[in-house]
């Protein structure tokens, strides 16, 4: 008995220790996933590749430990890394994976953050679609009183109105976002607000105000090693100084920004800097340098450049008007890419509409079938009611005939009773008159009256028997 107890105690202790160890390991893994996702998110402005690497490690560990919220967040942050690496298709795919994971665990707040990220993707291709995602995100953020997400959504909505040249609406959203980020002491997001407000003033040709915000954002971004934002801010500052004719300052910011874009390996920023360098040299009338820059641009844009270099040089040596026409053609190509995305998205929406229409037709068919069954049931019930009504009519006719027969018999009984009783009553009246005139002996009168009363009583009894036995003949 003691040995059995000792074995059971050993098993119990072992299981307890193992469970505690497993819980401790799971807790450590969960904390590590959270830390990896946090590091990935914090490095998005500095090194997008590092963001993707951290997110992949977090995803692998979260999948191994079945930490569902960690899986969802890793997908979201990996999408952010792809977005900052200028790979929108891959980013959108990861965002949809994140939504699927968040919905599995009913994390509406997580879905709202992804909606905000997807809205950022649509900013360059379809403004209304982007606003739709931002509004969905904002609604959920306000429900959970998430000030950080609300501020981020305001900032992104301001970007949409900025692109639509609705400067007043854009500034309104930027200012609301700036106030919230100031309360939250979120410096990286404050830098984004300052940059966007500076862009608004630059678009309004208010260069002094634009420089005030952009230079402040530039210095803060450099202090925080926000490399992607430094590259973006420098591009706007370069354009600003070129517009002012201050080419020394423009070249300073262009060189610095180009270095940052190469550091973060952002292909779009690298291309934009090459194009900006071309435009700056063209405005400075350094046609040779401008031509070299334009050649580099064409090397990237055309796969046939190396096989047709002489023709390219001949084409590029034409006057400035032809060069500007080439730039316009590039803008048209960009527009065609935007149209391609718009058509792709529209086609997707049409597919969704068709699926919904097919589902609606199927639902209507089921409803019609149910209505037909209901009509058949109503018809059966009506037939039953008709039969019942017909049967009731027959019963009423039968009862009516029976009542008519009984009424006739009662009338016959009444006539018979009147005839049978009238004689003895008349005799009584006569006896009473004779007695009054003293024409008959009183004793004889009483005897005759008694006889009449007995006769009346017999008639009444006889009538009562006849009433209770209508089958007696003679009635």
C-alpha positions as CSV (number, residue, x, y, z in Angstrom):
1,X,0.0,0.0,0.0
2,X,2.8,2.4,0.9
3,X,4.6,1.6,-2.4
4,X,1.5,2.3,-4.4
5,X,1.0,5.6,-2.6
6,X,4.6,6.6,-3.2
7,X,4.3,5.8,-6.9
8,X,1.1,7.9,-7.2
9,X,2.8,10.7,-5.3
10,X,5.8,10.6,-7.6
11,X,3.6,10.7,-10.8
12,X,1.6,13.6,-9.4
13,X,4.8,15.6,-8.6
14,X,6.3,14.8,-12.0
15,X,3.1,15.9,-13.8
16,X,3.0,19.1,-11.8
17,X,6.6,19.9,-12.5
18,X,6.2,19.2,-16.2
19,X,3.0,21.3,-16.4
20,X,4.8,24.2,-14.6
21,X,7.8,23.8,-17.0
22,X,5.5,23.7,-20.1
23,X,3.6,26.8,-18.9
24,X,6.9,28.6,-18.2
25,X,8.3,27.7,-21.6
26,X,5.0,28.9,-23.3
27,X,5.1,32.1,-21.4
28,X,8.7,32.8,-22.4
29,X,8.0,32.0,-26.0
30,X,5.0,34.3,-26.0
31,X,7.1,37.1,-24.5
32,X,9.7,36.5,-27.1
33,X,7.2,36.7,-29.9
34,X,5.9,40.0,-28.5
35,X,9.4,41.3,-28.3
36,X,10.3,40.2,-31.8
37,X,7.1,41.9,-33.2
38,X,7.9,45.0,-31.3
39,X,11.5,45.2,-32.6
40,X,10.2,44.6,-36.1
41,X,7.7,47.4,-35.9
42,X,10.2,49.9,-34.4
43,X,12.7,49.3,-37.2
44,X,10.2,50.0,-40.0
45,X,11.5,53.6,-40.6
46,X,15.2,52.6,-40.2
47,X,15.5,49.3,-42.0
48,X,12.6,47.6,-43.7
49,X,14.5,44.4,-44.4
50,X,15.2,44.1,-40.7
51,X,11.5,44.6,-40.0
52,X,10.7,41.7,-42.3
53,X,13.4,39.5,-40.7
54,X,12.2,40.1,-37.2
55,X,8.6,39.5,-38.3
56,X,9.5,36.1,-39.9
57,X,11.2,35.0,-36.8
58,X,8.2,36.0,-34.7
59,X,5.9,34.2,-37.1
60,X,7.9,31.0,-37.0
61,X,8.0,30.9,-33.2
62,X,4.3,31.9,-32.8
63,X,3.3,29.1,-35.2
64,X,5.4,26.6,-33.3
65,X,3.8,27.5,-30.0
66,X,0.3,28.1,-31.6
67,X,0.3,31.7,-30.2
68,X,-2.5,32.9,-32.5
69,X,-2.4,36.6,-31.6
70,X,1.4,36.5,-32.2
71,X,0.8,34.9,-35.6
72,X,-1.7,37.6,-36.6
73,X,0.5,40.5,-35.5
74,X,3.6,38.9,-37.2
75,X,1.7,38.8,-40.5
76,X,0.6,42.5,-40.1
77,X,4.1,43.7,-39.3
78,X,5.6,41.7,-42.1
79,X,3.2,43.4,-44.4
80,X,4.4,46.8,-43.1
81,X,8.0,45.8,-43.9
82,X,7.0,44.9,-47.4
83,X,5.1,48.2,-47.7
84,X,8.2,50.2,-46.8
85,X,10.2,48.0,-49.2
86,X,7.9,49.2,-52.0
87,X,6.3,45.7,-52.6
88,X,2.6,46.5,-52.3
89,X,1.4,43.1,-53.7
90,X,3.3,41.2,-51.1
91,X,2.2,43.6,-48.3
92,X,-1.5,43.2,-49.2
93,X,-1.2,39.4,-49.1
94,X,0.3,39.5,-45.6
95,X,-2.3,42.0,-44.5
96,X,-5.1,39.7,-45.6
97,X,-3.4,36.8,-43.8
98,X,-3.3,39.0,-40.6
99,X,-7.1,39.8,-40.9
100,X,-7.9,36.1,-41.2
101,X,-5.9,35.3,-38.1
102,X,-7.3,38.2,-36.1
103,X,-10.9,37.2,-37.1
104,X,-10.3,33.6,-35.9
105,X,-9.6,34.9,-32.4
106,X,-12.4,37.6,-32.6
107,X,-9.8,40.4,-32.2
108,X,-11.7,43.3,-33.7
109,X,-9.1,45.8,-32.5
110,X,-6.3,43.9,-34.4
111,X,-8.5,43.9,-37.5
112,X,-8.9,47.7,-37.2
113,X,-5.1,48.2,-37.3
114,X,-4.8,46.1,-40.4
115,X,-7.6,48.1,-42.1
116,X,-5.5,51.2,-41.4
117,X,-2.5,49.5,-43.0
118,X,-4.5,48.4,-46.1
119,X,-5.8,52.0,-46.5
120,X,-2.1,53.1,-46.8
121,X,-1.6,50.7,-49.7
122,X,-4.6,52.1,-51.6
123,X,-3.5,55.8,-51.1
124,X,-1.6,55.7,-54.4
125,X,-4.2,53.9,-56.5
126,X,-7.7,54.6,-55.3
127,X,-8.5,57.3,-52.8
128,X,-12.1,56.3,-52.1
129,X,-11.1,52.7,-51.4
130,X,-8.4,54.0,-49.0
131,X,-10.9,56.3,-47.2
132,X,-13.3,53.3,-46.8
133,X,-10.6,51.3,-45.0
134,X,-9.6,54.3,-42.9
135,X,-13.2,54.9,-41.9
136,X,-13.7,51.3,-40.9
137,X,-10.5,51.4,-38.8
138,X,-11.5,54.8,-37.2
139,X,-14.9,53.4,-36.2
140,X,-13.4,50.4,-34.3
141,X,-10.6,52.6,-32.9
142,X,-13.1,55.0,-31.4
143,X,-15.1,52.1,-30.0
144,X,-12.1,50.9,-28.1
145,X,-10.9,54.5,-27.4
146,X,-7.5,53.7,-28.9
147,X,-6.0,57.2,-29.2
148,X,-2.9,56.0,-31.0
149,X,-4.8,54.2,-33.8
150,X,-7.3,57.2,-34.0
151,X,-4.3,59.6,-34.4
152,X,-2.7,57.3,-37.0
153,X,-6.0,57.1,-39.0
154,X,-6.4,60.9,-38.9
155,X,-2.9,61.3,-40.3
156,X,-3.6,58.9,-43.1
157,X,-6.9,60.4,-44.0
158,X,-5.1,63.8,-44.1
159,X,-2.8,62.3,-46.7
160,X,-5.7,61.3,-48.9
161,X,-7.2,64.8,-48.8
162,X,-3.7,66.2,-49.5
163,X,-3.5,64.1,-52.7
164,X,-6.9,65.3,-53.7
165,X,-5.7,68.9,-53.3
166,X,-8.2,69.5,-50.5
167,X,-5.7,71.4,-48.4
168,X,-8.1,72.7,-45.7
169,X,-9.5,69.2,-45.0
170,X,-6.0,67.7,-45.0
171,X,-4.6,70.3,-42.5
172,X,-7.6,69.7,-40.3
173,X,-6.8,66.0,-40.0
174,X,-3.1,66.6,-39.7
175,X,-3.6,69.0,-36.8
176,X,-6.0,66.6,-35.0
177,X,-3.4,63.8,-35.4
178,X,-0.6,66.1,-34.2
179,X,-2.5,67.0,-31.0
180,X,-3.2,63.3,-30.2
181,X,0.4,62.2,-30.9
182,X,1.7,65.1,-28.7
183,X,-0.4,63.8,-25.8
184,X,0.9,60.3,-26.4
185,X,4.5,61.5,-26.7
186,X,4.8,59.5,-29.9
187,X,7.8,61.2,-31.5
188,X,8.1,59.1,-34.7
189,X,4.5,59.8,-35.5
190,X,4.9,63.5,-34.7
191,X,7.7,63.6,-37.3
192,X,5.3,62.2,-39.9
193,X,2.8,64.9,-39.0
194,X,5.4,67.6,-39.3
195,X,6.5,66.3,-42.7
196,X,2.9,66.1,-44.1
197,X,2.1,69.6,-42.8
198,X,5.3,70.9,-44.5
199,X,4.2,69.3,-47.8
200,X,0.9,71.1,-47.6
201,X,2.6,74.4,-47.2
202,X,5.0,73.5,-50.1
203,X,2.0,72.7,-52.3
204,X,0.6,76.1,-51.4
205,X,4.0,77.7,-52.4
206,X,4.4,78.9,-48.9
207,X,8.1,78.0,-48.9
208,X,9.0,79.6,-45.6
209,X,6.4,77.8,-43.6
210,X,7.1,74.6,-45.5
211,X,10.8,74.8,-44.6
212,X,10.0,75.4,-41.0
213,X,8.1,72.1,-40.6
214,X,10.2,70.0,-43.0
215,X,13.6,71.0,-41.5
216,X,12.3,70.3,-38.0
217,X,10.9,66.9,-39.1
218,X,14.3,66.2,-40.9
219,X,16.4,66.9,-37.8
220,X,14.1,64.8,-35.5
221,X,14.1,61.9,-38.0
222,X,17.9,61.9,-38.2
223,X,18.2,61.9,-34.4
224,X,15.9,58.8,-34.3
225,X,17.6,57.1,-37.3
226,X,14.4,57.1,-39.2
227,X,16.2,56.5,-42.5
228,X,13.2,56.1,-44.7
229,X,11.6,59.3,-43.5
230,X,14.9,61.3,-43.9
231,X,15.0,60.1,-47.5
232,X,11.4,61.2,-48.1
233,X,11.7,64.5,-46.3
234,X,14.9,65.3,-48.2
235,X,13.2,64.7,-51.5
236,X,10.6,67.4,-50.7
237,X,13.3,69.8,-49.4
238,X,15.3,69.3,-52.7
239,X,12.2,70.1,-54.7
240,X,11.5,73.1,-52.5
241,X,15.1,74.6,-52.9
242,X,15.0,73.9,-56.6
243,X,11.8,75.8,-56.9
244,X,13.5,78.7,-55.0
245,X,16.6,78.5,-57.2
246,X,18.8,77.7,-54.2
247,X,20.7,74.9,-55.9
248,X,23.4,74.5,-53.3
249,X,20.9,73.7,-50.6
250,X,19.0,71.5,-53.0
251,X,22.1,69.5,-53.9
252,X,23.0,69.1,-50.2
253,X,19.6,67.6,-49.4
254,X,19.6,65.6,-52.6
255,X,22.9,63.9,-51.9
256,X,22.0,63.2,-48.3
257,X,18.6,61.8,-49.3
258,X,20.0,59.7,-52.1
259,X,22.5,58.1,-49.6
260,X,19.6,57.3,-47.2
261,X,17.5,55.8,-50.0
262,X,20.4,53.6,-51.0
263,X,21.0,52.7,-47.3
264,X,17.4,51.4,-46.9
265,X,17.5,50.0,-50.5
266,X,14.1,51.6,-51.4
267,X,14.0,51.2,-55.2
268,X,11.2,53.8,-55.5
269,X,13.1,56.5,-53.5
270,X,16.3,55.7,-55.5
271,X,14.5,56.2,-58.8
272,X,12.8,59.4,-57.5
273,X,16.1,60.9,-56.5
274,X,17.5,60.1,-60.0
275,X,14.6,61.8,-61.6
276,X,14.8,64.8,-59.2
277,X,18.5,65.1,-59.9
278,X,17.7,65.2,-63.7
279,X,15.1,67.9,-63.2
280,X,17.4,70.0,-61.0
281,X,20.3,69.9,-63.5
282,X,17.8,70.7,-66.3
283,X,16.6,73.8,-64.4
284,X,20.3,74.8,-63.8
285,X,20.8,74.4,-67.6
286,X,23.5,71.8,-66.9
287,X,22.3,69.9,-69.9
288,X,25.2,67.5,-70.0
289,X,24.7,66.4,-66.4
290,X,20.9,66.3,-66.9
291,X,21.5,64.1,-70.0
292,X,23.6,61.7,-67.9
293,X,21.0,61.5,-65.3
294,X,18.3,60.9,-67.9
295,X,20.4,58.2,-69.4
296,X,20.6,56.4,-66.0
297,X,16.8,56.7,-65.7
298,X,16.4,55.1,-69.1
299,X,18.8,52.4,-68.3
300,X,16.4,51.3,-65.6
301,X,13.2,51.8,-67.6
302,X,14.3,50.1,-70.8
303,X,15.6,46.6,-71.2
304,X,16.8,47.4,-74.7
305,X,19.0,50.3,-73.7
306,X,22.3,48.4,-74.0
307,X,21.5,47.1,-77.5
308,X,20.6,50.5,-78.8
309,X,22.8,53.1,-77.1
310,X,23.6,55.2,-80.1
311,X,19.9,55.6,-80.9
312,X,19.3,56.6,-77.3
313,X,22.0,59.3,-77.4
314,X,20.6,60.7,-80.6
315,X,17.2,60.8,-79.1
316,X,18.4,62.5,-75.8
317,X,20.4,65.2,-77.5
318,X,17.3,66.9,-78.9
319,X,16.2,70.2,-77.4
320,X,14.6,70.7,-74.1
321,X,11.1,70.5,-75.4
322,X,11.6,66.9,-76.5
323,X,13.1,66.1,-73.1
324,X,10.0,67.5,-71.4
325,X,7.8,65.4,-73.7
326,X,9.7,62.3,-72.6
327,X,9.1,63.2,-69.0
328,X,5.4,63.6,-69.7
329,X,5.4,60.1,-71.4
330,X,6.9,58.7,-68.1
331,X,4.0,60.3,-66.2
332,X,1.6,58.8,-68.6
333,X,3.2,55.4,-67.9
334,X,2.7,56.0,-64.2
335,X,-0.9,56.9,-65.0
336,X,-1.3,53.6,-66.9
337,X,0.0,51.7,-63.9
338,X,-2.6,53.5,-61.7
339,X,-5.3,52.6,-64.2
340,X,-4.1,49.0,-64.2
341,X,-4.5,48.8,-60.4
342,X,-7.9,50.5,-60.6
343,X,-9.1,48.1,-63.3
344,X,-7.8,45.1,-61.3
345,X,-9.6,46.3,-58.1
346,X,-12.8,47.0,-60.1
347,X,-12.7,43.5,-61.6
348,X,-12.3,42.0,-58.2
349,X,-15.3,44.0,-57.0
350,X,-17.3,42.9,-60.0
351,X,-16.6,39.3,-59.2
352,X,-17.8,39.9,-55.6
353,X,-21.0,41.5,-57.0
354,X,-21.6,38.5,-59.3
355,X,-21.1,36.1,-56.5
356,X,-23.6,38.1,-54.3
357,X,-26.1,38.1,-57.2
358,X,-25.9,34.4,-57.7
359,X,-26.3,33.8,-54.0
360,X,-29.4,36.1,-54.0
361,X,-30.9,34.2,-56.9
362,X,-30.5,31.0,-55.0
363,X,-32.1,32.5,-51.9
364,X,-35.1,33.6,-54.0
365,X,-35.5,30.2,-55.5
366,X,-35.6,28.6,-52.0
367,X,-38.1,31.3,-50.9
368,X,-40.3,30.6,-53.9
369,X,-40.3,26.9,-53.2
370,X,-41.3,27.6,-49.6
371,X,-44.1,29.9,-50.7
372,X,-45.4,27.2,-53.1
373,X,-45.5,24.7,-50.3
374,X,-47.3,27.2,-48.1
375,X,-49.9,27.9,-50.8
376,X,-50.5,24.2,-51.2
377,X,-51.0,23.8,-47.4
378,X,-53.4,26.8,-47.5
379,X,-55.4,25.2,-50.3
380,X,-55.7,21.9,-48.3
381,X,-56.9,23.8,-45.3
382,X,-59.5,25.6,-47.4
383,X,-60.8,22.3,-48.8
384,X,-61.1,21.0,-45.2
385,X,-63.0,24.2,-44.2
386,X,-65.3,23.8,-47.2
387,X,-66.1,20.2,-46.2
388,X,-66.7,21.2,-42.6
389,X,-69.0,24.0,-43.6
390,X,-70.9,21.7,-45.9
391,X,-71.3,19.2,-43.1
392,X,-72.5,22.0,-40.7
393,X,-75.1,23.1,-43.3
394,X,-76.4,19.5,-43.4
395,X,-76.6,19.4,-39.6
396,X,-78.4,22.7,-39.5
397,X,-80.9,21.6,-42.1
398,X,-81.6,18.4,-40.2
399,X,-82.0,20.3,-36.9
400,X,-84.3,22.8,-38.6
401,X,-86.6,20.0,-40.0
402,X,-86.7,18.4,-36.6
403,X,-87.7,21.7,-34.9
404,X,-90.4,22.2,-37.6
405,X,-91.8,18.7,-36.8
406,X,-91.7,19.4,-33.1
407,X,-93.4,22.8,-33.5
408,X,-96.1,21.2,-35.6
409,X,-96.7,18.5,-32.9
410,X,-96.8,21.2,-30.1
411,X,-99.4,23.1,-32.1
412,X,-101.4,19.8,-32.5
413,X,-101.1,19.2,-28.7
414,X,-102.3,22.7,-27.9
415,X,-105.4,22.3,-30.1
416,X,-106.1,18.9,-28.7
417,X,-105.7,20.2,-25.1
418,X,-107.9,23.1,-25.7
419,X,-110.6,20.8,-27.2
420,X,-110.5,18.2,-24.4
421,X,-110.5,20.6,-21.5
422,X,-113.0,23.1,-22.9
423,X,-116.0,20.6,-22.3
424,X,-115.4,20.0,-18.6
425,X,-114.7,23.7,-18.0
426,X,-118.0,24.6,-19.8
427,X,-119.8,22.1,-17.6
428,X,-118.3,23.7,-14.5
429,X,-119.4,27.1,-15.6
430,X,-122.9,25.8,-16.1
431,X,-123.0,24.1,-12.7
432,X,-121.9,27.3,-11.1
433,X,-124.6,29.3,-12.8
434,X,-127.3,26.7,-11.7
435,X,-126.0,26.9,-8.1
436,X,-126.2,30.7,-8.2
437,X,-129.8,30.4,-9.3
438,X,-130.5,27.7,-6.7
439,X,-131.8,25.4,-9.5
440,X,-129.7,22.5,-8.3
441,X,-129.1,20.8,-5.0
442,X,-125.8,21.9,-3.5
443,X,-124.6,18.3,-2.8
444,X,-125.4,17.2,-6.3
445,X,-123.6,20.3,-7.6
446,X,-120.5,19.5,-5.6
447,X,-120.5,15.9,-6.8
448,X,-120.8,17.0,-10.5
449,X,-118.1,19.6,-10.1
450,X,-115.8,17.0,-8.5
451,X,-116.5,14.8,-11.5
452,X,-115.6,17.7,-13.9
453,X,-112.4,18.5,-12.0
454,X,-111.4,14.8,-12.0
455,X,-112.1,14.7,-15.7
456,X,-109.9,17.8,-16.3
457,X,-107.1,16.2,-14.2
458,X,-107.3,13.1,-16.2
459,X,-107.1,15.1,-19.4
460,X,-104.1,17.0,-18.1
461,X,-102.3,13.7,-17.1
462,X,-103.2,12.2,-20.5
463,X,-101.7,15.3,-22.3
464,X,-98.6,15.1,-20.1
465,X,-98.1,11.5,-21.1
466,X,-98.7,12.4,-24.7
467,X,-96.1,15.2,-24.6
468,X,-93.5,12.9,-23.1
469,X,-94.3,10.1,-25.5
470,X,-94.9,11.7,-28.9
471,X,-95.3,8.2,-30.5
472,X,-98.8,7.6,-29.0
473,X,-101.3,7.3,-31.8
474,X,-104.1,9.8,-32.2
475,X,-101.9,12.9,-31.6
